[in-house]
Amino acid sequence: MQQFFSLYTGEEELILEGTEDLEKEGIYVSASRTGERVFLKLVNTSEEEKTVDLCCPFIEEDAEVRRIALSGKAEDYNSLTEGEKIVPVTEEKKFSECRELKGMSVTVLLFG
């Protein structure tokens, strides 16, 4: 997951306010930008699925987004015999439809 997380990083960090309550629930958020492309990364460290309410002043609610997510149990890993136990799932959605985070997941939202 660390490699996956590091692939989607912009050149400029964007400041997100009000994420302290999410962090108390085990959800960590970061945002960055390269040109017009915005990368919003969400990590759910809880085993439970969570619904988040994000307020991002630089992203409109009806903006088109590519959602790429990895999730699995804490003990899951890819091996030679099970090389695709944890694989990224990609969807095209609107930002307003990207509120649910599976347990133990890393989600990247790509805009622009």
PyMOL CGO cylinders between C-alpha atoms (Angstrom):
from pymol import cmd
from pymol.cgo import CYLINDER

trace = [
    CYLINDER, 0.00, 0.00, 0.00, 2.87, 2.37, 0.64, 0.3, 1, 1, 1, 1, 1, 1,
    CYLINDER, 2.87, 2.37, 0.64, 3.99, 2.12, -2.97, 0.3, 1, 1, 1, 1, 1, 1,
    CYLINDER, 3.99, 2.12, -2.97, 0.42, 2.69, -4.20, 0.3, 1, 1, 1, 1, 1, 1,
    CYLINDER, 0.42, 2.69, -4.20, 0.04, 5.70, -1.90, 0.3, 1, 1, 1, 1, 1, 1,
    CYLINDER, 0.04, 5.70, -1.90, 3.30, 7.27, -3.09, 0.3, 1, 1, 1, 1, 1, 1,
    CYLINDER, 3.30, 7.27, -3.09, 2.39, 7.03, -6.80, 0.3, 1, 1, 1, 1, 1, 1,
    CYLINDER, 2.39, 7.03, -6.80, -0.28, 9.72, -6.57, 0.3, 1, 1, 1, 1, 1, 1,
    CYLINDER, -0.28, 9.72, -6.57, 1.45, 12.80, -5.23, 0.3, 1, 1, 1, 1, 1, 1,
    CYLINDER, 1.45, 12.80, -5.23, 1.38, 16.30, -6.63, 0.3, 1, 1, 1, 1, 1, 1,
    CYLINDER, 1.38, 16.30, -6.63, 4.07, 18.94, -6.53, 0.3, 1, 1, 1, 1, 1, 1,
    CYLINDER, 4.07, 18.94, -6.53, 2.13, 21.37, -4.31, 0.3, 1, 1, 1, 1, 1, 1,
    CYLINDER, 2.13, 21.37, -4.31, 0.56, 20.41, -0.98, 0.3, 1, 1, 1, 1, 1, 1,
    CYLINDER, 0.56, 20.41, -0.98, -3.00, 21.66, -0.47, 0.3, 1, 1, 1, 1, 1, 1,
    CYLINDER, -3.00, 21.66, -0.47, -4.22, 22.56, 3.00, 0.3, 1, 1, 1, 1, 1, 1,
    CYLINDER, -4.22, 22.56, 3.00, -7.35, 20.79, 4.24, 0.3, 1, 1, 1, 1, 1, 1,
    CYLINDER, -7.35, 20.79, 4.24, -8.96, 22.20, 7.35, 0.3, 1, 1, 1, 1, 1, 1,
    CYLINDER, -8.96, 22.20, 7.35, -11.16, 20.35, 9.81, 0.3, 1, 1, 1, 1, 1, 1,
    CYLINDER, -11.16, 20.35, 9.81, -9.63, 16.90, 9.43, 0.3, 1, 1, 1, 1, 1, 1,
    CYLINDER, -9.63, 16.90, 9.43, -8.97, 16.49, 13.17, 0.3, 1, 1, 1, 1, 1, 1,
    CYLINDER, -8.97, 16.49, 13.17, -12.32, 14.76, 13.78, 0.3, 1, 1, 1, 1, 1, 1,
    CYLINDER, -12.32, 14.76, 13.78, -11.62, 12.32, 10.96, 0.3, 1, 1, 1, 1, 1, 1,
    CYLINDER, -11.62, 12.32, 10.96, -8.22, 11.50, 12.44, 0.3, 1, 1, 1, 1, 1, 1,
    CYLINDER, -8.22, 11.50, 12.44, -9.90, 10.62, 15.76, 0.3, 1, 1, 1, 1, 1, 1,
    CYLINDER, -9.90, 10.62, 15.76, -11.88, 8.00, 13.79, 0.3, 1, 1, 1, 1, 1, 1,
    CYLINDER, -11.88, 8.00, 13.79, -8.73, 6.61, 12.15, 0.3, 1, 1, 1, 1, 1, 1,
    CYLINDER, -8.73, 6.61, 12.15, -9.17, 8.39, 8.81, 0.3, 1, 1, 1, 1, 1, 1,
    CYLINDER, -9.17, 8.39, 8.81, -6.25, 10.37, 7.40, 0.3, 1, 1, 1, 1, 1, 1,
    CYLINDER, -6.25, 10.37, 7.40, -6.54, 12.77, 4.48, 0.3, 1, 1, 1, 1, 1, 1,
    CYLINDER, -6.54, 12.77, 4.48, -4.02, 14.62, 2.33, 0.3, 1, 1, 1, 1, 1, 1,
    CYLINDER, -4.02, 14.62, 2.33, -4.28, 16.65, -0.86, 0.3, 1, 1, 1, 1, 1, 1,
    CYLINDER, -4.28, 16.65, -0.86, -1.82, 17.87, -3.43, 0.3, 1, 1, 1, 1, 1, 1,
    CYLINDER, -1.82, 17.87, -3.43, -1.79, 19.34, -6.92, 0.3, 1, 1, 1, 1, 1, 1,
    CYLINDER, -1.79, 19.34, -6.92, 0.30, 19.35, -10.07, 0.3, 1, 1, 1, 1, 1, 1,
    CYLINDER, 0.30, 19.35, -10.07, -1.03, 21.93, -12.49, 0.3, 1, 1, 1, 1, 1, 1,
    CYLINDER, -1.03, 21.93, -12.49, -4.78, 21.31, -12.85, 0.3, 1, 1, 1, 1, 1, 1,
    CYLINDER, -4.78, 21.31, -12.85, -4.60, 17.73, -11.52, 0.3, 1, 1, 1, 1, 1, 1,
    CYLINDER, -4.60, 17.73, -11.52, -5.61, 17.34, -7.84, 0.3, 1, 1, 1, 1, 1, 1,
    CYLINDER, -5.61, 17.34, -7.84, -4.79, 14.24, -5.79, 0.3, 1, 1, 1, 1, 1, 1,
    CYLINDER, -4.79, 14.24, -5.79, -6.93, 13.61, -2.71, 0.3, 1, 1, 1, 1, 1, 1,
    CYLINDER, -6.93, 13.61, -2.71, -5.79, 10.64, -0.62, 0.3, 1, 1, 1, 1, 1, 1,
    CYLINDER, -5.79, 10.64, -0.62, -7.81, 9.02, 2.15, 0.3, 1, 1, 1, 1, 1, 1,
    CYLINDER, -7.81, 9.02, 2.15, -6.66, 6.24, 4.46, 0.3, 1, 1, 1, 1, 1, 1,
    CYLINDER, -6.66, 6.24, 4.46, -9.12, 4.35, 6.67, 0.3, 1, 1, 1, 1, 1, 1,
    CYLINDER, -9.12, 4.35, 6.67, -7.11, 2.52, 9.35, 0.3, 1, 1, 1, 1, 1, 1,
    CYLINDER, -7.11, 2.52, 9.35, -10.27, 1.10, 10.96, 0.3, 1, 1, 1, 1, 1, 1,
    CYLINDER, -10.27, 1.10, 10.96, -11.56, -2.36, 10.09, 0.3, 1, 1, 1, 1, 1, 1,
    CYLINDER, -11.56, -2.36, 10.09, -15.04, -0.82, 9.73, 0.3, 1, 1, 1, 1, 1, 1,
    CYLINDER, -15.04, -0.82, 9.73, -16.40, 0.91, 6.64, 0.3, 1, 1, 1, 1, 1, 1,
    CYLINDER, -16.40, 0.91, 6.64, -16.70, 4.66, 7.22, 0.3, 1, 1, 1, 1, 1, 1,
    CYLINDER, -16.70, 4.66, 7.22, -18.62, 7.46, 5.57, 0.3, 1, 1, 1, 1, 1, 1,
    CYLINDER, -18.62, 7.46, 5.57, -16.78, 10.77, 5.45, 0.3, 1, 1, 1, 1, 1, 1,
    CYLINDER, -16.78, 10.77, 5.45, -18.04, 14.29, 4.92, 0.3, 1, 1, 1, 1, 1, 1,
    CYLINDER, -18.04, 14.29, 4.92, -15.27, 16.20, 3.18, 0.3, 1, 1, 1, 1, 1, 1,
    CYLINDER, -15.27, 16.20, 3.18, -15.33, 19.90, 2.52, 0.3, 1, 1, 1, 1, 1, 1,
    CYLINDER, -15.33, 19.90, 2.52, -12.75, 20.75, -0.11, 0.3, 1, 1, 1, 1, 1, 1,
    CYLINDER, -12.75, 20.75, -0.11, -13.05, 24.35, -1.27, 0.3, 1, 1, 1, 1, 1, 1,
    CYLINDER, -13.05, 24.35, -1.27, -10.95, 23.60, -4.35, 0.3, 1, 1, 1, 1, 1, 1,
    CYLINDER, -10.95, 23.60, -4.35, -13.23, 20.74, -5.57, 0.3, 1, 1, 1, 1, 1, 1,
    CYLINDER, -13.23, 20.74, -5.57, -16.86, 21.10, -6.67, 0.3, 1, 1, 1, 1, 1, 1,
    CYLINDER, -16.86, 21.10, -6.67, -19.35, 18.47, -5.45, 0.3, 1, 1, 1, 1, 1, 1,
    CYLINDER, -19.35, 18.47, -5.45, -20.37, 17.49, -8.99, 0.3, 1, 1, 1, 1, 1, 1,
    CYLINDER, -20.37, 17.49, -8.99, -16.76, 17.28, -10.26, 0.3, 1, 1, 1, 1, 1, 1,
    CYLINDER, -16.76, 17.28, -10.26, -15.86, 14.12, -12.18, 0.3, 1, 1, 1, 1, 1, 1,
    CYLINDER, -15.86, 14.12, -12.18, -13.33, 11.99, -10.33, 0.3, 1, 1, 1, 1, 1, 1,
    CYLINDER, -13.33, 11.99, -10.33, -11.37, 8.83, -10.89, 0.3, 1, 1, 1, 1, 1, 1,
    CYLINDER, -11.37, 8.83, -10.89, -11.52, 6.80, -7.66, 0.3, 1, 1, 1, 1, 1, 1,
    CYLINDER, -11.52, 6.80, -7.66, -8.78, 4.22, -7.14, 0.3, 1, 1, 1, 1, 1, 1,
    CYLINDER, -8.78, 4.22, -7.14, -9.04, 2.11, -3.98, 0.3, 1, 1, 1, 1, 1, 1,
    CYLINDER, -9.04, 2.11, -3.98, -7.12, -0.71, -2.30, 0.3, 1, 1, 1, 1, 1, 1,
    CYLINDER, -7.12, -0.71, -2.30, -8.59, -2.55, 0.66, 0.3, 1, 1, 1, 1, 1, 1,
    CYLINDER, -8.59, -2.55, 0.66, -8.20, -5.76, 2.57, 0.3, 1, 1, 1, 1, 1, 1,
    CYLINDER, -8.20, -5.76, 2.57, -7.79, -7.29, 5.99, 0.3, 1, 1, 1, 1, 1, 1,
    CYLINDER, -7.79, -7.29, 5.99, -4.73, -6.38, 8.06, 0.3, 1, 1, 1, 1, 1, 1,
    CYLINDER, -4.73, -6.38, 8.06, -3.23, -9.84, 7.49, 0.3, 1, 1, 1, 1, 1, 1,
    CYLINDER, -3.23, -9.84, 7.49, -3.85, -9.85, 3.70, 0.3, 1, 1, 1, 1, 1, 1,
    CYLINDER, -3.85, -9.85, 3.70, -0.93, -9.61, 1.29, 0.3, 1, 1, 1, 1, 1, 1,
    CYLINDER, -0.93, -9.61, 1.29, -0.08, -10.55, -2.28, 0.3, 1, 1, 1, 1, 1, 1,
    CYLINDER, -0.08, -10.55, -2.28, 2.17, -13.58, -2.70, 0.3, 1, 1, 1, 1, 1, 1,
    CYLINDER, 2.17, -13.58, -2.70, 3.46, -15.74, -5.53, 0.3, 1, 1, 1, 1, 1, 1,
    CYLINDER, 3.46, -15.74, -5.53, 0.49, -18.09, -5.12, 0.3, 1, 1, 1, 1, 1, 1,
    CYLINDER, 0.49, -18.09, -5.12, -2.08, -15.34, -4.50, 0.3, 1, 1, 1, 1, 1, 1,
    CYLINDER, -2.08, -15.34, -4.50, -0.70, -12.46, -6.53, 0.3, 1, 1, 1, 1, 1, 1,
    CYLINDER, -0.70, -12.46, -6.53, -3.97, -10.56, -6.77, 0.3, 1, 1, 1, 1, 1, 1,
    CYLINDER, -3.97, -10.56, -6.77, -5.42, -10.75, -3.28, 0.3, 1, 1, 1, 1, 1, 1,
    CYLINDER, -5.42, -10.75, -3.28, -5.17, -6.97, -2.94, 0.3, 1, 1, 1, 1, 1, 1,
    CYLINDER, -5.17, -6.97, -2.94, -5.64, -5.10, -6.22, 0.3, 1, 1, 1, 1, 1, 1,
    CYLINDER, -5.64, -5.10, -6.22, -6.66, -1.54, -7.05, 0.3, 1, 1, 1, 1, 1, 1,
    CYLINDER, -6.66, -1.54, -7.05, -10.27, -0.99, -8.07, 0.3, 1, 1, 1, 1, 1, 1,
    CYLINDER, -10.27, -0.99, -8.07, -10.84, 2.00, -10.37, 0.3, 1, 1, 1, 1, 1, 1,
    CYLINDER, -10.84, 2.00, -10.37, -14.18, 3.77, -10.92, 0.3, 1, 1, 1, 1, 1, 1,
    CYLINDER, -14.18, 3.77, -10.92, -15.31, 6.98, -12.59, 0.3, 1, 1, 1, 1, 1, 1,
    CYLINDER, -15.31, 6.98, -12.59, -17.70, 8.90, -10.29, 0.3, 1, 1, 1, 1, 1, 1,
    CYLINDER, -17.70, 8.90, -10.29, -18.76, 12.32, -9.10, 0.3, 1, 1, 1, 1, 1, 1,
    CYLINDER, -18.76, 12.32, -9.10, -17.00, 13.68, -6.02, 0.3, 1, 1, 1, 1, 1, 1,
    CYLINDER, -17.00, 13.68, -6.02, -20.29, 13.67, -4.09, 0.3, 1, 1, 1, 1, 1, 1,
    CYLINDER, -20.29, 13.67, -4.09, -20.49, 9.87, -4.62, 0.3, 1, 1, 1, 1, 1, 1,
    CYLINDER, -20.49, 9.87, -4.62, -17.08, 9.16, -3.04, 0.3, 1, 1, 1, 1, 1, 1,
    CYLINDER, -17.08, 9.16, -3.04, -17.96, 9.31, 0.66, 0.3, 1, 1, 1, 1, 1, 1,
    CYLINDER, -17.96, 9.31, 0.66, -17.75, 5.62, 1.62, 0.3, 1, 1, 1, 1, 1, 1,
    CYLINDER, -17.75, 5.62, 1.62, -14.37, 4.18, 2.61, 0.3, 1, 1, 1, 1, 1, 1,
    CYLINDER, -14.37, 4.18, 2.61, -13.98, 0.44, 3.07, 0.3, 1, 1, 1, 1, 1, 1,
    CYLINDER, -13.98, 0.44, 3.07, -12.25, -0.78, 6.20, 0.3, 1, 1, 1, 1, 1, 1,
    CYLINDER, -12.25, -0.78, 6.20, -8.45, -0.98, 6.07, 0.3, 1, 1, 1, 1, 1, 1,
    CYLINDER, -8.45, -0.98, 6.07, -8.31, 0.96, 2.81, 0.3, 1, 1, 1, 1, 1, 1,
    CYLINDER, -8.31, 0.96, 2.81, -6.34, 3.50, 0.84, 0.3, 1, 1, 1, 1, 1, 1,
    CYLINDER, -6.34, 3.50, 0.84, -8.37, 5.60, -1.61, 0.3, 1, 1, 1, 1, 1, 1,
    CYLINDER, -8.37, 5.60, -1.61, -7.05, 8.09, -4.14, 0.3, 1, 1, 1, 1, 1, 1,
    CYLINDER, -7.05, 8.09, -4.14, -9.38, 10.55, -5.84, 0.3, 1, 1, 1, 1, 1, 1,
    CYLINDER, -9.38, 10.55, -5.84, -7.99, 12.10, -9.04, 0.3, 1, 1, 1, 1, 1, 1,
    CYLINDER, -7.99, 12.10, -9.04, -9.48, 15.33, -10.37, 0.3, 1, 1, 1, 1, 1, 1,
    CYLINDER, -9.48, 15.33, -10.37, -8.61, 17.11, -13.60, 0.3, 1, 1, 1, 1, 1, 1,
]
cmd.load_cgo(trace, "trace")
